[in-house]
Amino acid sequence: MNRSHLPGLVLGLLGACGEPRSVEPTFAPSSQIVVAPAAPVAPVAATVPSTQPAPAHDGMRSPLDVSWVTVASDDHHAVLLAHVERAPRLDVPLQLTVTVPAGVTIARGAPSFALPPASQQATADYEYELTYPRVPSEDVLLAVDGDSETMGVHGRAWFRFGRPEPLGPRPVANGPVLNIGGRNFGPAVSAQQPGQ
């Protein structure tokens, strides 16, 4: 099919979705083509404004989401909320564990405990107070794990004491220059890691 006809075909099909209307048959010599005006296009689905913010992710959501919320933090003390959100139907027994680096003390909050079933509480915040003589170089780990006979679910979050999240390895464009159709796209990124 010639691509130049596609916009007209699509508009014609969309026009057919509009309100029914009567069309008088048009007869013309075979050398003429008569095109009836297209009906106004009715929206297929309306978008209703939502009071909820748009999700910050694309695609499917995990049945378990964990994060740290910083309430207060300084050079010797931090108050954190361990935020746990799970799908209401995720009734797998879950265990919450907080692992602290050397020199950090959990002054308030249990280092490990079983969470209540999701049917009772799908979203919860658990308060932790940490004390330390100086800001540690390692992170505090929040881990939530659950297993059943047929599946497992795991969530992880790190409190980094104000340090930025570490970046993974960055791609290096050190391959041959890529030219396609007379256009220079620059050096290619190797699919293999150096040393492989």
C-alpha positions as CSV (number, residue, x, y, z in Angstrom):
1,M,0.0,0.0,0.0
2,N,1.2,3.5,-0.8
3,R,2.1,5.3,2.4
4,S,0.7,8.6,1.0
5,H,-2.8,7.2,1.2
6,L,-2.5,6.2,4.9
7,P,-3.6,9.6,6.4
8,G,-6.7,9.7,4.2
9,L,-7.5,6.1,5.1
10,V,-7.1,6.7,8.8
11,L,-9.2,9.8,8.7
12,G,-11.8,8.0,6.7
13,L,-12.0,5.2,9.2
14,L,-12.1,7.6,12.1
15,G,-14.9,9.6,10.4
16,A,-16.9,6.3,10.1
17,C,-16.8,6.2,13.9
18,G,-18.8,9.4,14.2
19,E,-22.5,9.8,14.4
20,P,-24.6,8.0,11.7
21,R,-25.5,10.3,8.8
22,S,-27.3,9.8,5.6
23,V,-25.1,10.0,2.4
24,E,-26.7,10.4,-1.0
25,P,-25.0,8.2,-3.6
26,T,-22.9,10.1,-6.0
27,F,-22.5,9.0,-9.6
28,A,-19.7,10.4,-11.7
29,P,-17.9,9.5,-14.8
30,S,-15.1,7.0,-14.2
31,S,-12.6,9.8,-14.9
32,Q,-13.8,11.7,-11.8
33,I,-13.5,10.7,-8.2
34,V,-16.0,12.1,-5.8
35,V,-15.2,12.2,-2.1
36,A,-17.9,12.9,0.4
37,P,-16.9,15.2,3.2
38,A,-15.8,13.4,6.3
39,A,-18.0,13.5,9.4
40,P,-16.7,15.2,12.5
41,V,-14.5,12.8,14.4
42,A,-15.9,11.9,17.8
43,P,-13.5,11.1,20.6
44,V,-13.1,7.4,21.2
45,A,-12.3,7.8,24.9
46,A,-12.4,10.9,27.0
47,T,-9.7,11.7,29.4
48,V,-11.1,12.8,32.8
49,P,-8.8,15.0,34.9
50,S,-7.7,13.2,38.0
51,T,-6.9,14.6,41.4
52,Q,-4.2,11.9,41.8
53,P,-0.7,12.8,40.6
54,A,0.6,10.8,37.6
55,P,2.7,7.8,38.6
56,A,6.5,8.4,38.3
57,H,7.0,5.1,36.5
58,D,6.1,3.5,33.2
59,G,4.8,0.0,32.8
60,M,3.9,-2.4,35.5
61,R,4.3,-1.7,39.2
62,S,6.0,-4.0,41.6
63,P,3.7,-5.6,44.2
64,L,6.0,-4.3,46.9
65,D,7.6,-0.8,47.2
66,V,9.9,0.2,50.0
67,S,11.7,3.5,50.7
68,W,13.2,5.6,53.4
69,V,11.6,9.0,54.2
70,T,14.0,11.4,56.1
71,V,12.2,13.2,58.9
72,A,15.4,14.7,60.4
73,S,19.1,14.2,59.9
74,D,22.4,15.7,61.1
75,D,26.0,14.6,61.8
76,H,25.1,12.4,64.8
77,H,21.4,11.6,64.6
78,A,18.7,10.7,62.0
79,V,15.0,10.1,62.3
80,L,13.6,8.0,59.4
81,L,10.4,6.4,58.3
82,A,10.6,3.0,56.6
83,H,7.7,3.3,54.1
84,V,6.3,0.0,52.9
85,E,3.6,-0.2,50.3
86,R,2.3,-3.4,48.9
87,A,-0.6,-4.6,46.7
88,P,-3.6,-5.3,48.8
89,R,-3.8,-8.9,47.6
90,L,-0.2,-9.6,48.4
91,D,-0.9,-11.7,51.4
92,V,2.6,-13.3,51.5
93,P,4.1,-13.2,55.0
94,L,6.7,-10.4,54.9
95,Q,9.7,-9.8,57.1
96,L,11.2,-6.2,57.5
97,T,14.9,-6.0,58.4
98,V,17.0,-2.9,59.0
99,T,20.8,-3.4,58.7
100,V,23.0,-0.6,60.0
101,P,26.8,-0.1,59.4
102,A,29.4,-0.3,62.1
103,G,29.1,2.6,64.6
104,V,25.4,3.2,64.0
105,T,22.9,2.4,66.8
106,I,19.1,1.9,66.4
107,A,17.8,4.0,69.3
108,R,14.1,3.5,68.3
109,G,12.5,0.9,66.1
110,A,12.9,-2.9,65.8
111,P,15.8,-4.1,63.7
112,S,13.6,-7.0,62.4
113,F,9.9,-8.0,62.6
114,A,7.1,-9.6,60.7
115,L,4.7,-7.2,58.9
116,P,0.9,-7.6,59.4
117,P,-1.0,-9.1,56.5
118,A,-1.7,-6.8,53.5
119,S,-5.4,-7.3,54.0
120,Q,-5.1,-5.5,57.4
121,Q,-2.6,-2.8,56.3
122,A,-1.3,-2.4,52.7
123,T,0.6,0.8,53.4
124,A,2.6,1.6,56.5
125,D,5.4,3.8,57.9
126,Y,7.7,2.5,60.7
127,E,9.7,5.1,62.6
128,Y,13.4,4.6,63.2
129,E,15.8,6.8,65.2
130,L,19.6,6.3,64.5
131,T,22.5,7.6,66.4
132,Y,26.2,7.6,65.4
133,P,29.4,9.4,66.5
134,R,30.1,10.5,62.9
135,V,28.5,10.1,59.5
136,P,29.3,6.5,58.4
137,S,30.7,5.8,55.0
138,E,28.3,2.9,54.4
139,D,24.5,2.9,54.0
140,V,21.6,1.8,56.1
141,L,19.7,-1.0,54.4
142,L,15.9,-1.5,54.6
143,A,15.0,-5.0,53.3
144,V,11.5,-6.4,53.1
145,D,11.3,-10.1,52.0
146,G,8.5,-12.5,51.6
147,D,8.2,-16.0,50.2
148,S,5.4,-18.5,49.6
149,E,5.4,-22.0,48.0
150,T,4.9,-20.4,44.6
151,M,6.6,-17.0,44.7
152,G,8.9,-14.6,46.4
153,V,9.0,-10.8,46.7
154,H,11.8,-8.6,47.8
155,G,12.2,-4.8,48.3
156,R,15.3,-2.8,49.1
157,A,16.0,0.8,50.0
158,W,19.2,2.5,51.2
159,F,19.6,5.6,53.4
160,R,22.9,7.2,52.3
161,F,23.3,9.9,55.0
162,G,23.0,12.7,52.4
163,R,25.4,11.1,49.9
164,P,24.2,10.9,46.2
165,E,23.1,7.6,44.8
166,P,26.1,5.8,43.3
167,L,26.1,5.7,39.5
168,G,26.6,2.5,37.7
169,P,29.1,2.0,34.9
170,R,28.6,4.5,32.1
171,P,28.8,3.4,28.4
172,V,32.0,4.5,26.6
173,A,31.8,5.3,22.9
174,N,35.1,3.9,21.9
175,G,34.1,1.7,18.9
176,P,34.4,2.4,15.2
177,V,32.7,5.4,13.8
178,L,29.2,4.6,12.6
179,N,28.2,6.0,9.1
180,I,24.8,5.1,7.7
181,G,23.4,6.6,4.5
182,G,26.2,9.2,4.4
183,R,25.3,10.4,8.0
184,N,28.0,10.2,10.7
185,F,26.6,9.0,14.0
186,G,30.0,9.1,15.8
187,P,31.8,6.3,17.6
188,A,29.9,3.2,18.5
189,V,29.4,1.9,22.0
190,S,30.9,-1.6,22.4
191,A,28.4,-4.3,23.5
192,Q,31.1,-6.0,25.5
193,Q,32.7,-4.8,28.7
194,P,36.4,-4.0,28.6
195,G,38.5,-7.0,29.3
196,Q,35.9,-9.5,28.1
